[in-house]
Every structure is written in structure tokens, then in C-alpha cells.
């Protein structure tokens, strides 16, 4: 009976996304978490056989020699590219030497930003030697002596074999000439790109801006181990040229290929149909041509999701007058949904806070495509919880309160629907609460720079959009008074009186 109870616990553990909270509840769960078979099962269930080893290393102390052995017993994939990347990253950097070089400004052209990042622990750099040896040994046994070339870079090799340096129109011939080598690279060397880096949750903070700036530089090999978008675009481009590559990857168990590069492939297909700089002999494709091209990819496992459709409209925002309706009709044919339903779904996606909306073309296109625009807009605002989120007590304790959506969107709502509209007043509730929160923080810590709480751009945007709504005579509501009582700042109070 006790054995059965432990089996049930192991099965439950496998389905827990972040098991640390469960582990801390009692000793029995802690004991379950120490079982290397349970750890291996959790890794395979959560990340799949192709990415299990990458994440096992990324999680640090989670990995042991016994867990490695259990993972290989579950037939996880180990590729030559994995071995190459492991060798690139393994081992610690001499931090003192790096600090001395920075201190003496050695070599003006040297990438000191990268060296500073290396002071943190890159992926696999702190891997215990016994685990490293185990992985090397298993890789050698799996790949064989002839395929165990780890002083190389299979991603770079794939880039050249798939005609990455050539223009897209010249690439197919080169790729087909190298097809047998590419097939060997995938089927025998198990070439699989590393998983894609997750997107961070958007915040109006200095830390978030720094993180995005660091990621924009895309060091190689990446410090955190995840594959860069630049490398994944190489894979997506090759798939567009020769879609059967997907089936080759699925043969070796890499079923995540479609989800890993889904948006890149769909966007790439649309860019080939609607090139940014069309040649003189270009003819705009009709709906059937677009649908047939996309269905070829969907049949392989790619998906035309709401996010992908919105990103497509955003990609062609400057050409919506030319191809917007064509795209919408094509998506309607594939999704078997009304144009209004698609536009409503995309409206929610395009309102995400990281979108700056310097132009309103996409917003106008989508709102005009919805049957009941005011209802759709209200639903989208509710989706992002655009309203008062706190109260006069909790706002004093909140560590962060910034706008739920980009202020340019609020400006568009104000201009399009006017200050007396329900949508504009709902937006202003979000603006007012953010403005009051900033004032309270500055009252608590006089002389403190606003960047201690949120970015300077976010601060300026909140102040600017607040004045814009006030100048347009947004109607005063009774529930504003409790918030206004929290401040003595006349710039906040005066516009209403």
C-alpha cells in the first residue's frame, strides 16, 4: 500500500510546473524530489526528450550523475551540436583577470559588456566534472567515433549548407545541392537547435529595459544557453525553402520543431509572398495563393494562432491599405472564423503593453473590422484589467503601479471616442491611479530619483498622458476624490477644480 502511495506521489510530482513549493510542504515530498528517476521523469515530461538535457544543466543543482543516467534510460536526445555547445561553455572564467582587464581598459575594441556578463555563471560553466564526463562519454557512445566532431559548430555548418549567406531567391539551388549532407547532419548527428529563450513579462522598469538591451546584442554562444533568434531564423528560412526538413527532425523525435519556430516560419512565408521591396515584375498574390502556402505549413504542424495573425498585421502595418483585407480574408478561410472574430482577437493582442503604437493604422484597421467596436474595445480593456486595481490603502503598499497598456493607445482612445466615452474614462482610471502611485513614492522618499521605481520613459509617459486627458476635460467622478485626497501635488489636483 505504501508503495502504491509513493507511485501516486511520483505521478503528481511529474505534473507540477515548479515543484519547489511542493517540496517544502513536508519531508515525504522532499524525499520524492530526491529520487533521480522522479527528476528524470519530470524533466522529460516538462521539456521533452530533445530539450531535457539542456534544461537539466540550466537548473543547476537539479542534475546529478544518476539523473543523467536515468535520462538516457528514457532515451533523451543527445546531439553533436549539444556536445559542441557544452564544450564551448564548460568551465569558469578567471574573474580576477577580467576585473583587472576592465580596470586597465585593455584593448579598446574588446567586448567588455560581454566579459561583465561572463562574471555571472553562463550555462554549463559550473557543471560538476563527473557530470561533464558522463555527458561526454554518453555522447561519444551515442554518436560514434566518426560523428564525434565536437571542435566545430553544427549551427554554423547548417547555416552554410542551407545557403544562409545567399539571397532567398538564390538559396534553393544551393540547399538542394547540400541536401544529403543536411539529412546526415539531422538524422545521424541529431542536429537540433537549442530551445528558444522565453520572453520576459513586460515591466516599466529600468531592469526590464537593461534586460532587453542585453538580449538585443545576442552574444554567441548565448550566456544563458538559449538559442538566439538569429540562429532560429536560419532554421526557419531553411524550412521555408525545403519544408520536408520538418519531417526529418520529427524522425529523430524533435516534435517541438514547429512550436519552436512557429511565428518565424509563418512570418517568413508571408514576407516571401509580400516582399518588403517588391521586384518590378511582382504581382500581388490572391487569397488562394496565400491560403495554399500557409496550409502547406499548417499540414506540417505549424499553427496560425491569434498571436501569429496579429504579428502579421503588425509586420505589414504600413501596407494595410494594400494587403490588409487580403490577409484578413486569407486568415478567415484558414481559421473558419468570421472576420470580426479574428479582428477582435487581434485587437486584444495588439494592445499588449510592449507595443508602442506610434502609428494608429493597425488599431484603426482592427477596430473597423469588428462588428461591435465599443463592445470589443471594452472587452479588450477588461482583458488587461484597465481600471482602478488598488484602493487608497493598498496603493501605499504597492511596489509597482504603471500603466496597463502603452499610453499611446490611451491617446488613440481619447482622440477617437472623446473624453465622455466609457472607454476613455476607463483608461483614465488606470492613468490616475498610476499618477497617484508615483506621487506617493516621491512623498515617501523626497529627493529619490524616479528610476528607483520605474523607467524615466514610463514616468514621463504617465505624466504626459495624465495632462492630455485633463486638457481634454475628462469628466470628474466621485470615486476620484479618495485618490486625490492622497496627494498635495497641485499639478494633479488643479485640472479638476
N, C-alpha and C positions, 0 to 999 in steps of 0.2 A: 504493500500500500504506500509506504514511504517512497519507494522507487517511482511509482506512478505519479505521486505528488511532485517529485522533483522533475519528472518529464514534462509535466504541465507547466511548471515554473520556467523551464528552459524554453518551451514554446512561446510563452508570454514574453519572455526577455527578448526573443528574436524580433518581436513586433514593436518594441519600444524604440522610438526615434532617437532620443537622447537618454540613455539608461542611468545616468549618474544620479538622478533624483530617486530612482527606484533602488539603486544600490545602497543609498544612505538610509533607507527605511528600517532595515533590520539585518542581522548577521546572515540569515539564510539567503537573502538576495545578494549580499556581498559574496557569499561563498559560491553562488551560481555564477556570478560575474567573473570569478577567477578561473573557472573551468575553460581550458583552451578550446575544447570542442564547441562550447557555447559561444565563445568570442568569434571563432571562425564562422560559425553558422550565422551569427548576427552580421558580420561583415559581408558575407555573400548575399544574404537576404536584402540588406540595405543598399549595397553598392553594385551588386552583380559580380559575376566571375571575372569580367575583364578589368574592372577598376578596383577590385577588393585589395590587391597588394598596395596600390598607390595610397589608398585611404588608410590602410593599416599602418603604413610608415608615417603618414601625416598625423595620425592620432598619437604618436609618440609612445608613451609607456604602455599603451594598449597591446603592443606587439611583443611577443616572446618567440623563442625558437620553437617551442611546442605549438604556438598558434600558427607559425609559418608552416610547420609540418602538417597541421590539421587543414590548413587552407589548400595545400597541394593535394591532400587526400580528397578534397572536394573539387578537384580539377579546375582550380583557378588558372587563368591565363597568365603566362609569363612570356613576354616578347623580347626580342633582341633590343628593340627601342627602349623598353623598360630598363634593361641591363645597362644600356648606354647612358641613359639619364641618371641612373643610380650611381654609376661611376663618376659622372660629371659633378654630382652634388655631395658625394660622401666625403666626410672629413671636415674638421673645424678649420677656420681661418685663424691666422695669428692676429688676434685683436690688437695686441700691443704694437705690432708692426704697422697695422692700418692706422692706428691713432697717431703714431709718430709721423707717418707719411702725410696725414692730414695736417698735423701741427706744422710741418716744414713745407707744406704746399708743394710736394714733389710732383713734377710733371703737370703742367697746366692743362694738358689735353686729357688727363686721366679722369675716369668717371668716378668722382668722389661720392656722388649720390649713391651709386651702386655699392661702393665699398661701405658706406654707412649702413646700408641695408644688410650687408653681409655680417655686420656686427650682431644682428639678430641671428637666429638659428634657421638657415634655409632648410628646405625639405631634404630629408635623409642625411643631413650633415652630422647629426648626433646619433645616428643609428649605431647601436652596440655592435662591436666587431663580430661576435658569434652569429648575430642575425644577418649581418652583411655577408659573412662567409657562407651561411646557409643558403641565402638567395643566389649568390654567385654559383654555388655548387648545383643547385636545382636548375638554374638557367643553363648551365653547361650540359647537364644531363638531359634536359628537355630539348634544347636546340641542336645539340651535337657539335662535334669539333669543327666541322666545315662551316656551320652557320654562326659560330660563336665569335663574331667580329664586333667587339664592344668598344674599340677605339674608332668610332665613327658616329654618324648621326642619321638614322633612318628617316627622320622627318625631312632633313635636308636632302637626302637621296630621293625621297618621294617627290619633293618639290621639283627637282630637275627632271626626274623620269616622267612626271605628269605635265611637263612643259610649262612650269610655273613662270620662267622668265619671259616667255613669249606672249604676244597679244592673243586674246581669246580666239580670234578667228584663225590664227596660225597654229594654235596649240593641238587640235585633234590629231593631225598627222603625226606629230612628234610623240604624242601619248600612245597612239596605236603601234608605233614602231617599238615602243618600250613596254608594251602590254605584258609580254611574257615575263619580263623582269619584275614588273609591278605585281603580277599574280604570285610569283615566287616570294616576293617580299611580304605579301599578306598571308599567303597560305602556309609557307614554311618558316618564315622568320616571325610570323604572327604580328606584323606591324599594326599597331593600334595607337592612335593619338591618346595622350593623357586627357583626363576629364576636363571639362570646361569650368572655368572659375565662376563660382556663384556671384550674382550681382548683390552688392550690399544694399541694405534698406536705406532709402534716401533720408538724409537729415540736413537741416540748415546749420551745420556746424563746421568749424574750421577743420576738425579732424576728418570729416567726410570729404571736404574739398582736397585736403592733402592726400587722402587715400586715392581719390580718383585721378589726381595728377600723377601719382606714383604709378598707377596702373596704366595710364596713357603712354608711359615710356616703354613698357613691355620689354623688360630685360630678358635675355635668353642665356642660359636656362632660367626660367622664372624662379624667383626666390621662394615662392610658396608651392612650387611644383606643378600647379595647374597649367594647362596648355593655354597659350596666348591666342587671342582672336586672329592674329596674323597667320599663325600656323594652321588654325582650324579653317581659315579661308582657303588655304592651299588644298585641304581635303575637300571642302565644299565645291571648289572650282573643278577639281578632278571628277567629282561625281556628276556635275553638270555636263561635262564632256563625255563621260562614259558611265552612265547610271548603274550598269551591272557591277560596278565596284562594290555597291551596297551588298549584293548577294555574296560576293567573295568574303566580305567581313562577317556576314551572318554565318557563313560556313564554319568559321573558326570561333563562333559563339559571341561575336561582338554585335549583339542585337540592339545595343544602345546607340549605334551609329546615327540613326535617323533623329533621335531626340537630341543628341549632342550637337548636331549641326543643322537642325531643322530650319531655323529662321535664316541662317546664312544661305542655305540651298534655295529656299523659296525666293528670297530677295534676289539672289544671283540669277535665277530663272527669269524673274520679271525685268531685271536690268538688261538681260540679253534680248528680251522681247521689245523693251523700250529703252534703248541705249541713251545715256546722258547726252552724248553728242552724236546724233543720228547721221549716218553717211548720206550722201546726196541721193542714192538710189533706195533709201529706206522707205518702206511702206508700212503704215501703221497696221498692226495685226487686228483681226476681228475677234469677237468673243470666242468663236470656236477654236481659233488658234491658241488663245490664252488658256482656255479650258483644257484642251488636249495636252498642252505642255505641262500644265500643273497636275493633271491626272496621271501622267506618266510617272511623276514623282510621288504622288499620293499612293499609287499602286505598290510602290516600294516600301511604304511605311511612313513617309513624311506626312505632316498634318497642316491643314490650313486653319489654324486656330484664330481666335479673336485677336490675340496679341500680334500674330503674324500679319493679319489683314490691316490692322491699324498702323503697324510699322511700314507696310507697303504704301498706304496712303500718305504717311508722313514722308517717306522717301521721295515720293513724287508730288509733294505739296505744291511746288512751283509749276506743276503741269496738270493740275486737277481739271482746269478748264478744257484741256485737250484730251486727257485719258481717264479722268475720274469716273465718269459714268460707265466707261468700258470696263474698268476694273471692278466696279460695283456689280455690274451685270454678270461678269465672269464669276465673281465670288458667289453671287446668288445662284448661278447654275450649279456650282460645285456643292455648296452647302445646303441647297434646297431650302433656303430661308428667304423671307421677304427682304427687300432692300432696306426697309425701315428697321427690321430686327438687326440686320448687320450694322447699319449706321448707328443704332442705339448702343450696340456692343462696343463698337469702335470709339464712340464718344466717351464712354467710361475709361477706356484705355488711354485715350489721348489727353485726358485730364490729369494723369499721374503727375505728382509734384515736380519731378525732374524735368518735365517738358517746359521750355521757357516761353513758347507761344509768342515769339517776336512778330510773327505774322499770324493773321487770323483766318487764312484761306481754308485750312483744314477744318477748323471749328465751324466756319460758315457752311462748308460743303456737307459736313456730317449732320449739322442741325437742320439743314434744309432737306436732308434725306429722310428725316424722321416724320412719322405721321402726326404725332402729338409732341411738338418740340418742347413746350413748357413742362409737360409731364416727364418727358425723357430727361430734361435738364435737372428737374427736382430729384429724380431717381438717382442720377449720377452724383449730384451733390450729397445726397444721403449716403451713397456708397463710400464716399471719402469722409463722411461724418463732418461735413462743413456746417458748423453751428457752434454754440457755446458747449465746450467739452467739460469745463470745470465749473466751480462756483466760487463765491467770494472767499471761502476758506481754503479750498484745495488749490486755488491758483497761487496762493502764497507759498505752498509747499512743493509745487511742481518744479522739477529740474529743467524742463524744456517745454516751451509753448511757442511754436512758429506756425506759419500759415499751412493749412492742409493741402492747398493747391497753389501753383505758381501765381503770383499777383497779376501777371499779365492776363491770365484767364479771368480774374475778378474784374479787371478793367474792361475786358470784352463784354462781360455780362452787364456791367453798368451802362456801357455805351449802347448795347443792342436792346436791352429791355427797360432801361431807365431806373431811377432811384426808387420809384414806387412799386416796382415789381417784387414779387415774392422771392425770386431768385437772387436779386441784388441785395435784399435785406438779409437773406440767409447768408450770403457771402460776407456781409458787413459784420455779422455776429462773430465770425471767425477772425476777421481783421481786428475788431475792437478788443477781443479777448487777448490776442497776441500783443497788441499795443500796450494794454494794461500790464501784461506779464513783464514786458521789457521795463516799463517804468518802475514796477515793484522791485525788480532785481537791481536797478540802479539806485533806488532808495535804500535798499539793504546794504549796499556796498558803494557808497559815494566815491567817485574817482576811479572806479573799476572800469576797465575797458570792456566794451560790449562783446568783443571777440572771445571773452572768457565763457560766454554762454552760447552764442551763435555767430555765424559769419557776418562780416561787415555788410556784404551784399544783401543778406537776409534782413538785417536791421534797417538798412536804407529802404528796402522794398516795402517793409511793413509801414514805416513812417510815410512813405510816398503814397501808397495805396490808401492809407487812412485819410490823408488830406484830400485825395482825389474823391473819395466817397463823401466826405464832409462838404467839399466845394460844390458837389452836385446836389446838395441839400437832401441827403438821405434822411428819411423821417425818423424822428426821435421816438423811442419806445420806452415804456415804463421800466422794463427789465434792464435797460442800460444803466439806470440810476445807481443800482447797487455796485456796479463796476466803477462808475465814475467817482463814487464816494471813496474809492481806494487810492485815488491819485490827487495830487495838488498841482499837477502839471497843467498850466493854462493852455498849452498847445493842444492838449487832449480835450479839455473841458470847453474852452471858448467857442468852438464851432457850433455847439448846440444851444448857446444862450446869447 
